[in-house]
Each structure stands twice: as C-alpha cells, then as structure tokens.
Amino acid sequence: MRVPKVQLGIICGSSTNSLQFPGDLNYPGVKVNAKDLVFKTPFGDSPAFTHFCLGGKEILTCPMHGWRQGVTRADSSRQIFWVLAEAGVKRIIAEGGVGSVNHLLKPRDIVIPNDYLDFSMRKDVGLGTSYLMIMRQAICPEITAALYQAAKENPVGRNVFDRGVYVCTDGRHFESPAEVAMFKQLGGDIIGQSLCPEVYLAREIGVCYASVQLVVNYAEGIIKDWEHAELKDIYLNDAQEAGLMLLKAAAHLNVEAGCGCADLRKPTLLRDKPGQA
C-alpha cells in the first residue's frame, strides 16, 4: 500500500486514547478519506493510520497509545516516523498525558513543553540516516503558538502553559518519589514516556514537531498521592476536548514553516576512516 502525500501528521497519545480520532469529534470541515491504513516499513508493519482532510490540509494520524503486542515502543516510533517521512509531512503535532513534577501544576492543566530531559533507555533510535541532529530548538515555536491558542479556548479554570521541561522516562511503571525529587531538582516540570525519541526522529526527517501535554496526575511525592479513579476520569472525560484542541491547532497552523527548525539538521561530519570495515 502506497503512503498518501500529506502536509501534517498527528500522533495521538493517552489523552485521546478513549475515542476514535478524528471521526468521533464531528468537527466542521473534517472529511475522513480512509481508515485502518497499515503500511509496510523497514521496521515492521505500522500502526493503523487514518487519512483525513481539514480546511484543505491533508493529514495522517495514528495512535501511539496503547502499544501493540510484540512491538517495542522504539520500533513503533520508527514505523510512525518512517511513514510520515514517506508522506512528505512538513509538521507533526503530538499529544499525551503527563505527571506533574512542578508543584504549581495541577491535574487538567495543559503544558506545551519547550525543552526536555531524556532519561529513557531507548537510545540510538533512528531511521538509519546520516545526519547530525542539533537539538537547540527541539520544539517548533510556530506549532507551539498554534497549540497554545487552541488550548486557551478551553473552559475557564484550566491553566495553559506554552513552556516547560518534559522529563522522559522509559516506563511502563511510574517513577519513585526519589526519582521525581531528583527530576525536580534538575529543573523538570512534567514527566512522561513519549517525547523521546519523537523529538530526535522529527529532527532526523527534517520536519517541525511540537507536543501538547495534559497533566493527568501528580508525580510521586508531589502534593499528594494520585488516585487511579481520578486518572481514569481524566482519560475518559477529557478525551474529546483534547481531540478538539488538536484539530483547532491543525486548522490554524500554516504548513509552510518559517521557524528555522529544518536548518537544525546537518550532514554528519563522522565518517569511517579509510581502510576500516
């Protein structure tokens, strides 16, 4: 199956996991062209993509959560970004749910991180290209602005932040109180498990990337013990709002970048020495 050519990619995470995106949202101007598109990649079969149109923009979307049996999260990330590269996307929007490391953040706050600390064990997850990825501006400021504007249209009472440091761990377990205390001392604001390697793979294929995160719990040792019932309530009852936020941002986002993100990928200077195998 040939990958369709599109301008935007949307990677759905835990915040929209309880609905079918975008079909369940009945958003004006959305036309679903095809669903359940599985593509063969060098890293195995991809997750199921949906191809849809919105305001003249062609978009591919897929769920990253939950994970598929027998497929590592590293390979799933490779599959997704290989497909998006083949599709010719210019920009990628991602979303997810995170824990609050910063004690000022409360459940249902929204954070669009502008930097990260990578404590995941998924190292050297790449697509086999020969690029030096400069992570000076890992998160696209133009996509951030579109997401921030869309998030500010949410109901009164929810705080929205257009910056924050995302701490990426490996999971699938939550972190210990001592780990969270360390991450807080290092300057982390939120904690999750998906931003890396996505920032690296986006830079590798030369596209803009940003991710919007819904705070779903306090991290261990922050404010109070989190409750599974509250976590479930947020996942089930906030999914529609999270999905609408993605569509609003995509509708207003200019697909032609003026942010300079693409200039932060350079040919590598590292080469095999003459005579080496």
C-alpha positions as CSV (number, residue, x, y, z in Angstrom):
1,M,0.0,0.0,0.0
2,R,1.4,3.4,-1.0
3,V,1.6,6.1,1.6
4,P,-0.5,9.1,0.7
5,K,1.1,12.5,0.4
6,V,0.0,14.9,3.2
7,Q,1.2,18.1,4.8
8,L,0.6,17.3,8.5
9,G,1.0,14.4,10.9
10,I,-0.8,14.0,14.2
11,I,0.4,11.4,16.7
12,C,-2.3,10.7,19.2
13,G,-1.4,9.7,22.8
14,S,-3.1,8.8,26.0
15,S,-5.2,11.9,26.2
16,T,-7.3,10.8,23.1
17,N,-7.0,7.1,23.6
18,S,-10.6,6.6,24.6
19,L,-12.0,7.9,21.3
20,Q,-11.6,7.4,17.6
21,F,-9.8,10.4,16.3
22,P,-10.9,12.4,14.4
23,G,-14.2,10.7,13.4
24,D,-15.8,10.8,16.9
25,L,-15.5,14.6,17.2
26,N,-17.8,15.7,14.3
27,Y,-15.5,18.7,13.8
28,P,-16.6,21.0,10.9
29,G,-14.6,20.5,7.8
30,V,-13.2,17.1,8.6
31,K,-13.5,14.6,5.9
32,V,-12.1,11.1,6.6
33,N,-10.7,9.6,3.4
34,A,-9.5,6.2,4.7
35,K,-9.1,4.4,7.9
36,D,-7.1,1.4,9.1
37,L,-4.2,2.1,6.8
38,V,-1.3,-0.2,7.7
39,F,1.9,0.3,5.8
40,K,4.9,-1.9,5.5
41,T,8.1,-0.2,6.8
42,P,11.7,-1.4,7.2
43,F,10.9,-1.7,10.9
44,G,7.7,-3.8,10.6
45,D,4.1,-3.1,9.9
46,S,3.0,0.3,11.0
47,P,0.1,1.0,13.4
48,A,-3.2,1.8,11.7
49,F,-3.3,5.3,10.2
50,T,-6.3,7.5,9.3
51,H,-6.1,9.8,6.3
52,F,-8.3,12.9,6.5
53,C,-8.7,16.4,5.2
54,L,-9.3,19.6,7.2
55,G,-9.6,23.0,5.6
56,G,-7.7,22.0,2.6
57,K,-4.9,20.3,4.6
58,E,-4.2,16.6,4.1
59,I,-3.4,14.9,7.4
60,L,-2.3,11.4,8.5
61,T,-2.9,10.4,12.1
62,C,-2.3,7.3,14.2
63,P,-2.5,6.2,17.8
64,M,0.8,5.7,19.7
65,H,-1.0,4.5,22.8
66,G,-1.8,1.8,23.5
67,W,1.0,-0.3,22.4
68,R,0.7,-3.3,20.1
69,Q,1.6,-6.8,21.4
70,G,5.1,-7.8,20.4
71,V,6.1,-4.4,19.1
72,T,8.6,-2.4,21.1
73,R,7.9,1.3,21.6
74,A,11.2,2.1,19.8
75,D,10.1,0.2,16.7
76,S,6.6,1.7,16.8
77,S,8.2,5.2,16.8
78,R,10.4,4.2,13.9
79,Q,7.4,2.9,11.9
80,I,5.4,6.0,12.5
81,F,8.1,8.5,11.5
82,W,9.1,6.4,8.5
83,V,5.5,6.6,7.3
84,L,5.3,10.3,8.0
85,A,8.6,10.9,6.1
86,E,7.3,8.9,3.1
87,A,4.1,11.0,3.3
88,G,6.2,14.2,3.0
89,V,4.8,15.9,6.1
90,K,6.0,19.3,6.9
91,R,4.9,19.4,10.5
92,I,4.0,17.0,13.3
93,I,1.7,17.5,16.3
94,A,1.8,15.0,19.1
95,E,-0.2,14.8,22.4
96,G,0.0,12.8,25.6
97,G,-0.7,12.7,29.3
98,V,1.9,13.5,31.9
99,G,2.6,13.7,35.6
100,S,3.3,17.0,37.4
101,V,6.8,17.4,38.8
102,N,6.4,21.1,39.3
103,H,4.2,21.5,42.4
104,L,2.4,24.5,40.8
105,L,0.9,22.3,38.1
106,K,-2.4,20.6,38.8
107,P,-4.3,17.8,37.1
108,R,-6.0,19.0,33.9
109,D,-3.5,21.8,33.4
110,I,-2.1,21.9,29.9
111,V,1.7,22.2,29.2
112,I,3.3,22.6,25.8
113,P,6.9,21.7,26.6
114,N,9.8,23.7,25.0
115,D,12.6,21.5,26.2
116,Y,13.3,18.1,27.7
117,L,15.5,15.9,29.8
118,D,15.9,12.4,28.4
119,F,16.2,9.6,31.0
120,S,14.7,7.0,28.7
121,M,16.7,3.8,27.8
122,R,15.6,3.9,24.2
123,K,19.0,5.1,22.9
124,D,20.1,5.5,19.3
125,V,16.5,5.1,17.9
126,G,16.9,6.3,14.4
127,L,15.9,5.7,10.8
128,G,19.5,5.0,9.5
129,T,20.2,8.4,8.0
130,S,23.5,10.2,8.2
131,Y,22.5,13.5,9.9
132,L,23.8,15.5,12.8
133,M,20.6,16.5,14.8
134,I,21.0,19.8,16.5
135,M,18.6,19.9,19.4
136,R,18.9,23.6,20.2
137,Q,15.2,24.2,19.2
138,A,13.8,20.8,19.6
139,I,10.2,22.1,19.8
140,C,8.8,24.2,17.0
141,P,7.7,27.7,18.3
142,E,5.2,28.1,15.5
143,I,3.4,24.8,16.2
144,T,3.6,25.8,19.9
145,A,1.8,29.1,19.2
146,A,-1.0,27.3,17.3
147,L,-1.4,24.7,20.1
148,Y,-1.4,27.5,22.8
149,Q,-4.1,29.4,21.0
150,A,-6.2,26.3,20.6
151,A,-5.7,25.3,24.3
152,K,-6.6,28.8,25.5
153,E,-10.1,28.2,24.0
154,N,-10.8,25.5,26.6
155,P,-13.2,26.1,29.5
156,V,-12.3,28.6,32.2
157,G,-10.4,27.2,35.1
158,R,-7.8,25.2,33.2
159,N,-4.2,26.7,33.2
160,V,-2.3,26.6,29.9
161,F,1.5,27.0,29.7
162,D,3.5,27.4,26.5
163,R,6.7,26.3,28.0
164,G,8.0,23.7,30.4
165,V,10.7,21.0,30.7
166,Y,9.5,17.5,29.9
167,V,11.3,14.6,31.7
168,C,11.2,11.5,29.6
169,T,11.5,8.1,31.3
170,D,11.1,4.6,30.0
171,G,8.1,3.2,31.9
172,R,5.9,1.3,31.8
173,H,5.9,1.8,35.5
174,F,5.6,5.2,37.2
175,E,8.6,6.7,38.9
176,S,9.7,6.5,42.5
177,P,9.5,9.5,44.9
178,A,13.3,9.7,45.0
179,E,13.5,9.8,41.2
180,V,10.8,12.5,41.0
181,A,12.7,14.6,43.6
182,M,15.8,14.3,41.5
183,F,14.0,15.3,38.3
184,K,12.5,18.3,40.1
185,Q,16.0,19.4,41.3
186,L,17.2,19.2,37.7
187,G,14.5,21.6,36.5
188,G,11.8,19.2,35.2
189,D,8.2,20.4,35.2
190,I,6.3,17.3,33.8
191,I,7.2,13.7,33.4
192,G,6.1,11.2,30.7
193,Q,7.4,8.5,28.4
194,S,6.8,9.5,24.7
195,L,8.6,12.8,23.8
196,C,11.8,11.0,23.3
197,P,12.7,9.6,20.7
198,E,10.0,11.6,18.9
199,V,12.0,14.8,19.0
200,Y,15.0,13.1,17.5
201,L,13.1,11.3,14.8
202,A,11.3,14.5,13.8
203,R,14.7,16.3,13.5
204,E,16.1,13.3,11.6
205,I,13.4,13.6,8.9
206,G,13.7,17.4,8.8
207,V,10.2,18.4,10.0
208,C,8.8,20.6,12.7
209,Y,7.5,19.0,15.9
210,A,5.6,20.0,19.0
211,S,3.7,18.2,21.6
212,V,0.8,19.3,23.9
213,Q,0.6,17.5,27.3
214,L,-2.4,17.1,29.6
215,V,-1.4,16.8,33.3
216,V,-3.3,13.7,34.5
217,N,-1.7,13.2,37.9
218,Y,0.8,14.5,40.5
219,A,4.1,12.6,40.2
220,E,5.1,10.5,43.2
221,G,5.9,12.7,46.2
222,I,4.3,15.8,44.7
223,I,1.4,17.5,46.7
224,K,-0.5,14.2,47.4
225,D,-0.8,10.6,46.3
226,W,-2.5,10.4,42.9
227,E,-5.7,8.3,42.7
228,H,-6.4,5.8,39.9
229,A,-10.1,6.9,39.8
230,E,-9.1,10.5,39.1
231,L,-6.7,9.3,36.4
232,K,-9.4,7.2,34.8
233,D,-11.9,10.1,34.9
234,I,-9.5,12.5,33.1
235,Y,-8.7,9.9,30.4
236,L,-12.4,9.1,29.7
237,N,-13.9,12.6,30.1
238,D,-11.3,14.9,28.7
239,A,-10.5,13.0,25.5
240,Q,-13.0,14.9,23.4
241,E,-11.6,18.2,24.5
242,A,-8.0,17.1,23.8
243,G,-9.0,15.9,20.4
244,L,-10.8,19.2,19.5
245,M,-7.7,21.1,20.6
246,L,-5.6,19.1,18.1
247,L,-8.0,19.8,15.3
248,K,-8.2,23.5,16.1
249,A,-4.5,23.8,16.1
250,A,-4.2,21.9,12.8
251,A,-6.8,24.1,11.2
252,H,-5.0,27.3,12.1
253,L,-1.4,26.1,11.5
254,N,0.5,27.3,8.5
255,V,2.0,24.2,6.8
256,E,4.9,26.3,5.4
257,A,7.4,26.7,8.2
258,G,9.2,30.0,8.9
259,C,10.7,28.8,12.2
260,G,14.1,27.5,11.1
261,C,13.6,24.0,12.6
262,A,14.6,22.4,9.3
263,D,18.0,24.2,9.4
264,L,19.0,22.3,12.6
265,R,19.7,19.1,10.7
266,K,23.1,18.9,9.1
267,P,25.2,16.2,7.3
268,T,27.2,14.3,9.8
269,L,30.9,15.0,10.0
270,L,31.6,11.5,11.2
271,R,32.8,9.1,8.6
272,D,34.5,5.7,8.6
273,K,38.3,6.1,8.4
274,P,40.0,4.9,5.2
275,G,40.7,1.2,5.5
276,Q,38.1,0.5,8.2
277,A,35.4,-2.1,7.6
